[in-house]
């Protein structure tokens, strides 16, 4: 379970990096996506959970160095600019950190059965959810 600080950081990341760009009939809240990401991460290896927390701590703390505010304290425009810098960074660890966190959130978001129906995703050969695709 994430602390309130890290949970808030994850929700702000989802809003800034993902939710603002989602065009869906029924758009889940940042809190809903964050809780699904947390649940997904809880089912992984303890070492991976630890790295996930470190990644959120880095996202929370990095802005302090430049503008004396944590990520959730930044204005939405500042959050977008920071994440744009991370996404286009030549520094591998910043780029990779952004890519991992965004990919994880997108994976969890689009693996929801309701979202599959909205994007009209059909499984190969009529396979049902949870059954092998081959």
N, C-alpha and C positions, 0 to 999 in steps of 0.2 A: 504494500500500500504506500502510495506517495504521500509525502508531507503536504500540508496546505500550500506551502510556498512552491514546491515543485509541481503540484497539481495545477496551481494558478498559472505557472509558467507554461505548462503544456497547453492549457486552454488558450492562452494568449498566442502561443505559437500556431495552434490550429486555426484560430481566427485570422491571423496575419498571413499565414502561408497557404492555407487550404480553403477555409470556409468562405472567404470573400470571393473566391473564384468559382465556387460551385453554383451551377445553374440547375436546380432540380425542382420538381414539383413540390416535394416535401423535403425540406432541408433540415437535417438534424442539428441540434445545438452543439456548440463547441464542447460543452460539458458532457453531452451524450457520446460524442466521438472520443473525448478524453477518457471517459470511463471504460469504453470498449478497448482503447489502447492499453490502459492499465490492466484490464482483465487479460488481454492477450499476453502482455509482458509477464504477468504473474504466473502464467503457465510455462514459462521458459526456464532455462538453466539459471541457477543463482548468480553465476558469474555474468551472464548477459543482463540480468536485472540490475546488477551493480553498475555495469557500464551505462545502462540506460539512465540511471539516476545521476551518474557523473556527467553525462551529456546534457541533461536538463540543468544541472548545477552550473555547467559552463555557460549555457544559454542565459541563465538567470544572472550570472555574475559579470560576463564580459562587458556589457554596457557601463558598468560601474567605473571601469578604467577610463572611459572616454567622456562620460557625461554625468557621472556620480548618481546614476539611477539604475535600478535593476530593470530587467526586461519588461516585467509587467507594469512598471511605473512609467515606461516610455509612452508617448502618444502613439496612436495607431500608425501615423505616417512615419514616425521614427522607427517603429518596429518593422515596417515594410522595408525601409531603407537598409536597416541592419541586416535583415534576412536576405535582401538582394545582394548586399556585399558578401555575405557568407556564401550564397549560391554561386557567385561569379568569382570567388576568391582564387588566387593562384596558390594560396597556402593550402595544401592538400587536406589538412585536418579540419579546417573550417568548412571547406567545400564538402568533404565527406560527411562531416557531422550533420550539416544541413540536409544532405541527400538521404542519409540513413533515417533521420527523424521524419522527414517529409514522406519518404517511401513507406515507412511503417504506418504512419497515419493514413495514407492513401490506401494501403492494403487493407487495413481494418475497416475503413469507410466503405470501400467498394465490395468487400466480402459480405456485407449485410444483405440478406435475402431481399429485403424491400428495395434496396438500391439496385440489385440485379434486375428486378422487375421494371424499375423506372428507366434503366438504360436499355431495356429489352434484350438482356443477355440470355442467350439460349445455350444450354450445355451441349457439348458434342454428342451426337447420336441420341439425343433425348435422355441422357443420363440424369438421374436425380441428384440433388445436393447430398453430399456425403458418400456417394457411390463412386467407384473408380471410373475414370473417363474412358478407359479402354475396355 
